[in-house]
Each structure stands twice: as C-alpha cells, then as structure tokens.
Amino acid sequence: MAIKFKNQLKGKRLTLKRTKPSLKMAKIMFKVIDENRKHLEPWFPWPKLTLKVEDSLKYLFDKEEETEKGKKIEYGIYINNEYIGNISIFDIHDKNKSAEIGYWLSSAHTRNGYMTEALKILEKEAFERLKLNRLQIKIDEKNKASLGLAKKCGYTCEGKYREDSFSEYFNEFVNSVVYSKLRSEYKKR
Ligand SMILES: CC(C)(COP(=O)(O)OP(=O)(O)OC[C@H]1O[C@@H](n2cnc3c(N)ncnc32)[C@H](O)[C@@H]1OP(=O)(O)O)[C@@H](O)C(=O)NCCC(=O)NCCS
C-alpha cells in the first residue's frame, strides 16, 4: 500500500507544508527560484530550466505522480507564513526502507539554522512514522555549505562517487560525496 504522507509538519520555528500543484504555489516557488539563481545554479540543473511560472507549475504537477506512488514527498519551508525553500524525501524504496533527501533555501535566510531544523523535522517523520531505515544525502564535493550541514546534523560520510555527474555550471564532471544516517543512529540521539 502506498505511503500516506502528511500535509504539514511543524517544528519550533518552521512549518513544512506539502507543495501542491496550483498556480498560486507555482508563482510563489518561481519567485524565490528566480531571485536565487546565482545561489542555486552551481548545485542544481533545474534553475536553468525554470524560466517562467509555467515551468514551476509543470514541475509541481509532474512530481505528484511520484508522490502518489509513495516514492517522493516535497515540502515547502515556511517561516511566519513566508515560503523560503524546499526539502524533500525522494527515491523511497519500499523493501529496503531507504530514501534520499534533497533541500534548498533562499540565500537571504541561510546561516540561521533553518535547514538544520527542517532536516530534523523531516528525519523524525522519515524514521518514526514512515519507518525508513536509511536516509542519504548526495552532495557535490564543492558544496561546502551542504557538506557542513550534513556533518553538523550527524550524517556519516560513506565516500565519494568519482565524476558521477556532469555539471553544466562548472563545465566538468564533478565528484559527489554520500552522507547517510541509519534509523539505529537516529534513535541514539
Ligand atoms: C546548504 C543549505 C541548504 C544550508 O542551509 P542553512 O539553513 O544555511 O544551514 P544551517 O544554517 O542550518 O547551517 C548548518 C551548518 O551547515 C554549515 N554551513 C551552512 N552554510 C555554510 C556555508 N556557507 N559555508 C560553510 N558551512 C556552512 C555549518 O556547519 C552550519 O553550522 P553553523 O552555522 O553552526 O556553523 C543552503 O546553503 C542552500 O540552500 N544552499 C544552496 C542549495 C544547496 O546547495 N542545496 C543542497 C544540495 S546537496
């Protein structure tokens, strides 16, 4: 049976709200992406492909298929009702109880501990309610902020995939570092 995801998760300062396919959400998301191109383009291919509100709307509709199959859930990150970024669990594997986490935040809101909090909220959901066993984060070796976040949040570095993806931004093959946390490690906190 496909997983039933929650619409909202609450932390001390942040609320995570499921990103639903609507023109309103597409406009909100596109505005933040558009204002953060320089901040996001080194680490993701999609900002360059997100050129108008309709692109965000298509993205929101397309990802619903994965959500309906129980493979992915994406939440918008809100502080005092202001949308400031996204965090998602994707590639959820039923039998292995494993998944990957991805995230981004508007540059104006970085270094306030917000992604640390968002990650903790999502981990709680993933390990406690969704009963996942392993979460992984795959990070470009050059992405110091994301590497620092994974380390600070207690993820273990497993190693490196050498030149496993081509970055159009850097115009070269880049290495990815894999960090993970297991359910048994989460429980030890
Ligand atoms: C990576 C990102 C999500 C971090 O979000 P954030 O809310 O600023 O992170 P936090 O404030 O919770 O910081 C947690 C820790 O991460 C590390 N960190 C965060 N930003 C950093 C930076 N610019 N340089 C070095 N370390 C950094 C620090 O160890 C920090 O702990 P500290 O503040 O106690 O030193 C944000 O920089 C971002 O959206 N970057 C662009 C998108 C991206 O790279 N996504 C991830 C792709 S894998």
The ligand as an SDF file (V2000), in Angstrom:
LIG
                    3D

 48 50  0  0  0  0  0  0  0  0999 V2000
   23.0300   24.0880    2.0360 C   0  0  0  0  0  0  0  0  0  0  0  0
   21.9520   24.9970    2.6310 C   0  0  0  0  0  0  0  0  0  0  0  0
   20.6070   24.3050    2.4920 C   0  0  0  0  0  0  0  0  0  0  0  0
   22.2760   25.2290    4.1140 C   0  0  0  0  0  0  0  0  0  0  0  0
   21.1420   25.8290    4.7300 O   0  0  0  0  0  0  0  0  0  0  0  0
   21.2720   26.7440    6.0480 P   0  0  0  0  0  0  0  0  0  0  0  0
   19.9110   26.9600    6.6000 O   0  0  0  0  0  0  0  0  0  0  0  0
   22.0950   27.9290    5.7520 O   0  0  0  0  0  0  0  0  0  0  0  0
   22.0740   25.7920    7.0100 O   0  0  0  0  0  0  0  0  0  0  0  0
   22.1860   25.9760    8.5970 P   0  0  0  0  0  0  0  0  0  0  0  0
   22.0840   27.4250    8.9480 O   0  0  0  0  0  0  0  0  0  0  0  0
   21.2300   25.0350    9.2380 O   0  0  0  0  0  0  0  0  0  0  0  0
   23.6880   25.5220    8.8530 O   0  0  0  0  0  0  0  0  0  0  0  0
   24.0550   24.2560    9.3840 C   0  0  0  0  0  0  0  0  0  0  0  0
   25.5450   24.0700    9.2540 C   0  0  0  0  0  0  0  0  0  0  0  0
   25.9020   23.9200    7.8760 O   0  0  0  0  0  0  0  0  0  0  0  0
   27.1940   24.5070    7.6530 C   0  0  0  0  0  0  0  0  0  0  0  0
   27.0830   25.6180    6.7190 N   0  0  0  0  0  0  0  0  0  0  0  0
   25.9550   26.2480    6.3090 C   0  0  0  0  0  0  0  0  0  0  0  0
   26.2690   27.1990    5.4010 N   0  0  0  0  0  0  0  0  0  0  0  0
   27.5990   27.1590    5.2440 C   0  0  0  0  0  0  0  0  0  0  0  0
   28.4930   27.8730    4.4220 C   0  0  0  0  0  0  0  0  0  0  0  0
   28.0780   28.8450    3.5910 N   0  0  0  0  0  0  0  0  0  0  0  0
   29.8090   27.5610    4.4870 N   0  0  0  0  0  0  0  0  0  0  0  0
   30.2610   26.5900    5.2890 C   0  0  0  0  0  0  0  0  0  0  0  0
   29.4410   25.8550    6.1060 N   0  0  0  0  0  0  0  0  0  0  0  0
   28.1290   26.1500    6.0650 C   0  0  0  0  0  0  0  0  0  0  0  0
   27.6960   24.9720    9.0050 C   0  0  0  0  0  0  0  0  0  0  0  0
   28.3780   23.9040    9.6070 O   0  0  0  0  0  0  0  0  0  0  0  0
   26.3900   25.2280    9.7250 C   0  0  0  0  0  0  0  0  0  0  0  0
   26.5070   25.1740   11.1130 O   0  0  0  0  0  0  0  0  0  0  0  0
   26.9520   26.5170   11.9320 P   0  0  0  0  0  0  0  0  0  0  0  0
   26.0760   27.6280   11.4370 O   0  0  0  0  0  0  0  0  0  0  0  0
   26.7060   26.1340   13.3370 O   0  0  0  0  0  0  0  0  0  0  0  0
   28.3830   26.7460   11.5720 O   0  0  0  0  0  0  0  0  0  0  0  0
   21.9210   26.3650    1.9010 C   0  0  0  0  0  0  0  0  0  0  0  0
   23.2000   26.9420    1.9180 O   0  0  0  0  0  0  0  0  0  0  0  0
   21.4470   26.2730    0.4630 C   0  0  0  0  0  0  0  0  0  0  0  0
   20.2500   26.2920    0.1990 O   0  0  0  0  0  0  0  0  0  0  0  0
   22.3980   26.1880   -0.5000 N   0  0  0  0  0  0  0  0  0  0  0  0
   22.0750   26.1380   -1.9320 C   0  0  0  0  0  0  0  0  0  0  0  0
   21.3180   24.8920   -2.3260 C   0  0  0  0  0  0  0  0  0  0  0  0
   22.0800   23.6320   -1.9820 C   0  0  0  0  0  0  0  0  0  0  0  0
   23.2910   23.6040   -2.0190 O   0  0  0  0  0  0  0  0  0  0  0  0
   21.3420   22.5600   -1.6390 N   0  0  0  0  0  0  0  0  0  0  0  0
   21.9330   21.2920   -1.2870 C   0  0  0  0  0  0  0  0  0  0  0  0
   22.3040   20.4770   -2.4530 C   0  0  0  0  0  0  0  0  0  0  0  0
   23.0430   18.9300   -1.9410 S   0  0  0  0  0  0  0  0  0  0  0  0
  1  2  1  0
  2  3  1  0
  2  4  1  0
  2 36  1  0
  4  5  1  0
  5  6  1  0
  6  7  2  0
  6  8  1  0
  6  9  1  0
  9 10  1  0
 10 11  2  0
 10 12  1  0
 10 13  1  0
 13 14  1  0
 14 15  1  0
 15 16  1  0
 15 30  1  0
 16 17  1  0
 17 18  1  0
 17 28  1  0
 18 19  1  0
 18 27  1  0
 19 20  2  0
 20 21  1  0
 21 22  1  0
 21 27  2  0
 22 23  1  0
 22 24  2  0
 24 25  1  0
 25 26  2  0
 26 27  1  0
 28 29  1  0
 28 30  1  0
 30 31  1  0
 31 32  1  0
 32 33  2  0
 32 34  1  0
 32 35  1  0
 36 37  1  0
 36 38  1  0
 38 39  2  0
 38 40  1  0
 40 41  1  0
 41 42  1  0
 42 43  1  0
 43 44  2  0
 43 45  1  0
 45 46  1  0
 46 47  1  0
 47 48  1  0
M  END
$$$$
